[in-house]
């Protein structure tokens, strides 16, 4: 990866289910993304079926062998991976690449609502995937990240970059870099698709998984082992589940229960529908805030502080907070938490 700016106009993306679901909506797919706070069987069963897990973690330079040595479940590169795999060819595109690497491997047998891989109402998406499918991983990555409409959809919910500090001679700090990868089942094995790696990584089958969890039990084992390679107390992780939109199925269940006179079951489904609709309302509100440019509000606040004679004090307070933050980061790095090898992902 490039050290400075090799983003080609792609902006950073939040690890938020509302952001990913909005991207899937733009792609015309009947899928959503949900937060996962636990990998225990009950939590996974509550949102079954899950097609893929999208994992966000703090990026560690691959030149360091410490993580691989500590992780017995690191898997093995598979140059003969039988599915869809695209390389990340520009910075900041890993979230969308993770989604596409998952979508390219979702088949009708695992997604009952789809008749293709998977079915979309967006002709641009369908054409893009059809064109990219026969290519090699690097060419796929180039094709995907060269699609202007896809970059615009990716950037639609990224924070506006209205303020530039370039040319002010300020010290440029090194921010921790984060990266998205996807775990999913392909051809009877659990695979990790990381666009920064040359090959897909195979983690083996799940024939001996506990409680009949299938590939998700194997994925839990692999992800927990990976988290275990970070220092104790590290919290720089996020896990999202890619699954079918449950609302159509819930409406069908509700109609069936009401017709059969099963009012208790119908009431339970109504509660689930209210929860799903409330979640979408929250996502819509949060996404509206992401789309809004808050520069005007920022200017008004600064102007108000200046008129009240409080701007200098606020500025000094901000400098103190930033110094303390940098000191904490330096202390964490000295203890081995360390920063990644990329400025951006």
C-alpha positions as CSV (number, residue, x, y, z in Angstrom):
1,X,0.0,0.0,0.0
2,X,1.1,3.5,-0.6
3,X,2.2,5.5,2.3
4,X,0.5,8.9,1.6
5,X,-2.4,9.2,-0.6
6,X,-3.3,6.4,-3.0
7,X,-7.1,6.6,-2.5
8,X,-8.1,7.7,-6.0
9,X,-11.0,9.6,-4.5
10,X,-12.2,6.8,-2.2
11,X,-12.9,8.0,1.4
12,X,-12.8,6.3,4.7
13,X,-15.9,4.3,5.7
14,X,-17.4,3.8,9.2
15,X,-17.9,0.3,10.5
16,X,-21.7,0.8,10.9
17,X,-24.5,-1.5,9.8
18,X,-26.5,1.5,8.5
19,X,-23.7,2.5,6.2
20,X,-23.3,-1.0,4.8
21,X,-27.0,-1.6,4.5
22,X,-27.4,1.7,2.5
23,X,-24.7,0.5,0.1
24,X,-26.5,-2.8,-0.3
25,X,-29.7,-0.8,-0.9
26,X,-27.9,1.2,-3.6
27,X,-26.8,-2.1,-5.2
28,X,-30.4,-3.2,-5.3
29,X,-29.9,-6.2,-3.1
30,X,-32.4,-7.7,-0.6
31,X,-29.7,-7.9,2.1
32,X,-28.8,-6.0,5.2
33,X,-25.9,-5.8,7.6
34,X,-26.3,-6.1,11.4
35,X,-23.9,-5.5,14.3
36,X,-22.7,-8.6,16.1
37,X,-21.7,-8.1,19.8
38,X,-21.2,-11.8,20.5
39,X,-20.4,-14.9,18.5
40,X,-22.3,-17.2,20.9
41,X,-24.7,-19.7,19.3
42,X,-27.8,-17.9,20.6
43,X,-26.8,-14.5,19.2
44,X,-26.0,-16.0,15.8
45,X,-29.2,-18.0,15.7
46,X,-31.3,-14.9,16.3
47,X,-30.3,-13.5,12.9
48,X,-30.0,-16.7,11.0
49,X,-29.2,-17.3,8.1
50,X,-25.9,-15.4,7.9
51,X,-24.1,-15.3,4.6
52,X,-20.8,-13.7,5.7
53,X,-19.0,-12.0,8.5
54,X,-17.3,-8.6,7.9
55,X,-14.5,-8.1,10.4
56,X,-12.8,-4.8,11.2
57,X,-9.5,-4.7,13.0
58,X,-6.5,-2.6,13.5
59,X,-4.1,-3.2,10.7
60,X,-0.7,-4.6,11.6
61,X,2.2,-4.5,9.1
62,X,2.4,-8.0,7.5
63,X,6.2,-7.8,7.7
64,X,5.8,-8.5,11.4
65,X,5.8,-12.2,12.1
66,X,4.7,-11.9,15.7
67,X,1.0,-12.2,15.0
68,X,1.3,-15.2,12.7
69,X,3.6,-16.9,15.3
70,X,1.0,-16.4,18.0
71,X,-2.0,-17.4,15.9
72,X,-2.4,-21.2,15.3
73,X,-5.5,-20.5,13.3
74,X,-3.9,-18.1,10.8
75,X,-5.0,-20.4,7.9
76,X,-3.1,-21.1,4.7
77,X,-3.1,-19.2,1.3
78,X,-5.1,-20.9,-1.4
79,X,-3.9,-20.0,-4.9
80,X,-6.7,-22.3,-6.3
81,X,-9.5,-20.6,-4.5
82,X,-12.7,-21.5,-6.5
83,X,-14.7,-18.4,-5.7
84,X,-14.8,-14.7,-6.4
85,X,-11.8,-12.7,-4.9
86,X,-10.8,-9.1,-5.7
87,X,-7.6,-7.3,-4.6
88,X,-7.7,-3.9,-3.0
89,X,-5.9,-1.7,-5.4
90,X,-6.5,1.7,-3.8
91,X,-6.6,3.0,-0.3
92,X,-9.9,3.4,1.7
93,X,-11.9,1.0,-0.5
94,X,-11.6,-2.1,1.8
95,X,-15.1,-1.8,3.2
96,X,-16.7,-1.9,-0.3
97,X,-14.2,-4.6,-1.5
98,X,-15.1,-6.7,1.5
99,X,-18.8,-6.4,0.6
100,X,-18.2,-7.3,-3.0
101,X,-15.9,-10.3,-2.1
102,X,-18.8,-11.6,0.0
103,X,-21.5,-10.9,-2.7
104,X,-19.5,-12.6,-5.3
105,X,-19.6,-15.9,-3.3
106,X,-23.3,-15.9,-2.2
107,X,-25.2,-18.5,-4.2
108,X,-28.9,-19.2,-4.5
109,X,-28.6,-22.2,-2.2
110,X,-27.6,-20.0,0.7
111,X,-29.9,-17.1,-0.2
112,X,-33.4,-18.4,-0.8
113,X,-34.7,-14.9,-1.9
114,X,-32.2,-14.8,-4.8
115,X,-32.1,-16.5,-8.1
116,X,-28.6,-15.3,-9.2
117,X,-25.5,-14.5,-7.2
118,X,-27.4,-12.7,-5.7
119,X,-30.2,-11.1,-7.7
120,X,-30.1,-7.3,-8.0
121,X,-32.4,-4.6,-9.3
122,X,-29.4,-2.4,-10.1
123,X,-28.3,-3.0,-13.7
124,X,-24.9,-1.3,-13.1
125,X,-24.1,-3.7,-10.3
126,X,-25.2,-6.7,-12.4
127,X,-23.1,-5.6,-15.3
128,X,-20.1,-4.8,-13.1
129,X,-20.1,-8.2,-11.5
130,X,-20.6,-10.0,-14.8
131,X,-17.6,-8.2,-16.3
132,X,-15.4,-8.7,-13.2
133,X,-16.2,-12.4,-12.6
134,X,-13.9,-14.0,-15.2
135,X,-10.9,-11.7,-14.4
136,X,-8.0,-12.4,-12.1
137,X,-8.1,-10.8,-8.5
138,X,-6.0,-7.8,-9.3
139,X,-8.0,-7.0,-12.5
140,X,-11.2,-7.4,-10.6
141,X,-10.0,-4.9,-8.0
142,X,-9.1,-2.4,-10.6
143,X,-12.4,-2.8,-12.4
144,X,-14.4,-2.4,-9.2
145,X,-12.5,0.6,-7.9
146,X,-12.6,2.3,-11.4
147,X,-16.4,2.3,-11.4
148,X,-17.3,6.0,-10.7
149,X,-20.9,5.1,-9.6
150,X,-19.6,2.6,-7.1
151,X,-17.1,5.1,-5.7
152,X,-19.9,7.7,-5.4
153,X,-22.1,5.2,-3.5
154,X,-19.1,4.3,-1.2
155,X,-18.4,8.0,-0.5
156,X,-22.1,9.0,-0.1
157,X,-22.0,8.4,3.6
158,X,-18.4,9.4,4.3
159,X,-17.8,12.5,6.4
160,X,-17.3,15.6,4.1
161,X,-13.7,16.6,3.8
162,X,-14.3,20.3,3.8
163,X,-11.3,21.4,5.8
164,X,-7.7,20.9,4.7
165,X,-4.6,21.5,6.8
166,X,-2.2,21.0,3.9
167,X,0.3,23.8,3.5
168,X,0.1,25.0,7.1
169,X,3.4,23.3,8.1
170,X,1.8,21.3,10.9
171,X,3.3,18.1,12.2
172,X,1.7,15.1,10.5
173,X,0.9,12.4,13.0
174,X,0.6,8.7,12.3
175,X,-3.0,7.5,12.8
176,X,-3.8,3.9,13.4
177,X,-5.1,2.2,10.3
178,X,-8.1,-0.1,10.3
179,X,-9.0,-2.7,7.7
180,X,-12.1,-4.8,6.7
181,X,-11.9,-8.5,5.7
182,X,-14.7,-11.0,5.1
183,X,-15.2,-14.6,6.4
184,X,-17.6,-16.9,4.6
185,X,-18.1,-20.5,3.5
186,X,-17.0,-21.5,0.0
187,X,-16.9,-25.1,-1.3
188,X,-17.2,-26.6,2.1
189,X,-14.4,-24.6,3.8
190,X,-14.2,-21.3,5.7
191,X,-12.3,-18.7,3.8
192,X,-10.9,-15.3,4.8
193,X,-11.0,-12.8,1.9
194,X,-8.5,-10.0,2.5
195,X,-8.0,-7.7,-0.5
196,X,-4.5,-6.8,0.7
197,X,-3.4,-10.4,0.5
198,X,-2.3,-12.2,-2.7
199,X,-4.5,-15.2,-2.2
200,X,-7.7,-16.1,-0.3
201,X,-6.9,-17.8,3.0
202,X,-8.4,-21.2,3.8
203,X,-9.2,-22.1,7.4
204,X,-10.5,-25.6,6.7
205,X,-13.9,-27.3,7.1
206,X,-16.3,-27.4,10.1
207,X,-17.4,-31.1,10.2
208,X,-16.5,-31.2,13.9
209,X,-18.1,-27.9,14.9
210,X,-20.0,-27.8,18.3
211,X,-23.8,-27.5,18.6
212,X,-24.2,-28.0,14.8
213,X,-23.2,-24.4,14.2
214,X,-21.5,-25.2,10.8
215,X,-19.2,-22.6,9.3
216,X,-20.1,-20.0,12.0
217,X,-18.6,-22.1,14.7
218,X,-15.4,-22.4,12.7
219,X,-15.4,-18.6,12.1
220,X,-15.8,-17.9,15.8
221,X,-12.8,-20.0,16.5
222,X,-10.7,-18.3,13.9
223,X,-11.8,-14.7,14.8
224,X,-11.3,-15.3,18.5
225,X,-7.9,-16.7,17.9
226,X,-7.0,-13.6,15.8
227,X,-8.2,-11.2,18.5
228,X,-6.1,-13.2,20.9
229,X,-2.9,-12.1,19.1
230,X,-3.6,-8.4,20.2
231,X,-2.6,-7.1,23.6
232,X,-5.0,-7.8,26.5
233,X,-7.8,-5.3,26.7
234,X,-7.5,-4.3,23.0
235,X,-10.9,-3.1,21.7
236,X,-10.1,-2.1,18.1
237,X,-12.5,-4.6,16.5
238,X,-15.9,-4.7,15.0
239,X,-17.9,-7.5,13.6
240,X,-20.9,-7.3,11.2
241,X,-23.2,-10.0,9.8
242,X,-24.3,-10.0,6.2
243,X,-27.8,-11.5,5.9
244,X,-31.1,-11.5,4.1
245,X,-33.5,-8.6,4.9
246,X,-35.9,-10.2,7.4
247,X,-38.8,-7.8,6.8
248,X,-40.4,-9.6,3.8
249,X,-40.2,-13.0,5.7
250,X,-41.6,-11.4,8.8
251,X,-44.6,-9.9,6.9
252,X,-45.3,-13.4,5.4
253,X,-45.1,-15.0,8.8
254,X,-47.5,-12.3,10.3
255,X,-50.0,-12.9,7.5
256,X,-49.9,-16.7,8.0
257,X,-50.3,-16.4,11.8
258,X,-53.2,-13.9,11.6
259,X,-55.0,-16.1,9.0
260,X,-54.6,-19.1,11.3
261,X,-55.7,-17.2,14.3
262,X,-52.5,-17.6,16.2
263,X,-52.6,-14.3,17.9
264,X,-49.7,-14.9,20.4
265,X,-47.3,-15.8,17.5
266,X,-48.6,-12.9,15.5
267,X,-47.9,-10.5,18.4
268,X,-44.3,-11.8,18.6
269,X,-43.8,-11.2,14.9
270,X,-45.2,-7.7,15.2
271,X,-42.6,-6.9,17.9
272,X,-39.9,-8.1,15.6
273,X,-41.2,-6.0,12.8
274,X,-41.3,-2.9,15.1
275,X,-37.7,-3.6,16.1
276,X,-36.6,-3.9,12.5
277,X,-38.5,-0.8,11.4
278,X,-37.2,1.2,14.3
279,X,-33.7,0.1,13.4
280,X,-34.1,1.4,9.9
281,X,-35.5,4.7,11.1
282,X,-32.4,5.1,13.3
283,X,-30.1,4.2,10.4
284,X,-31.9,6.7,8.1
285,X,-31.5,9.5,10.7
286,X,-27.8,8.7,11.3
287,X,-27.1,8.5,7.6
288,X,-28.8,11.9,7.1
289,X,-26.3,13.3,9.6
290,X,-23.4,11.7,7.7
291,X,-24.6,13.3,4.4
292,X,-24.8,16.7,6.0
293,X,-21.9,19.1,5.8
294,X,-21.5,20.6,9.3
295,X,-19.0,23.3,8.2
296,X,-21.6,26.0,8.7
297,X,-22.4,24.9,12.2
298,X,-18.7,24.7,13.0
299,X,-18.2,28.3,11.7
300,X,-21.2,29.6,13.8
301,X,-19.8,27.9,16.9
302,X,-16.4,29.4,16.5
303,X,-17.9,32.8,15.8
304,X,-20.0,32.6,18.9
305,X,-17.0,31.6,21.0
306,X,-15.0,34.5,19.6
307,X,-17.8,37.1,20.3
308,X,-18.1,35.8,23.9
309,X,-14.3,36.0,24.4
310,X,-14.0,32.3,24.9
311,X,-12.3,31.2,21.7
312,X,-8.7,31.4,23.0
313,X,-9.5,29.4,26.1
314,X,-11.3,26.8,24.0
315,X,-8.3,26.6,21.6
316,X,-5.9,26.1,24.5
317,X,-8.2,23.4,25.9
318,X,-8.2,21.6,22.6
319,X,-4.4,21.8,22.3
320,X,-4.2,20.3,25.8
321,X,-6.6,17.5,24.9
322,X,-4.7,16.7,21.8
323,X,-1.3,16.6,23.7
324,X,-2.8,14.2,26.2
325,X,-4.2,12.0,23.4
326,X,-0.8,11.8,21.7
327,X,0.9,11.0,25.0
328,X,-1.6,8.1,25.5
329,X,-1.0,6.8,22.0
330,X,2.8,7.0,22.5
331,X,2.4,5.1,25.8
332,X,0.3,2.4,24.2
333,X,2.8,2.0,21.4
334,X,5.6,1.7,23.8
335,X,3.7,-1.2,25.5
336,X,3.5,-3.0,22.2
337,X,0.1,-2.0,20.8
338,X,1.9,-0.3,17.9
339,X,0.6,1.5,14.8
340,X,-0.1,-0.1,11.5
341,X,2.1,0.1,8.4
342,X,-0.5,2.2,6.4
343,X,-1.6,5.8,6.9
344,X,-4.9,5.0,5.3
345,X,-6.8,1.8,4.3
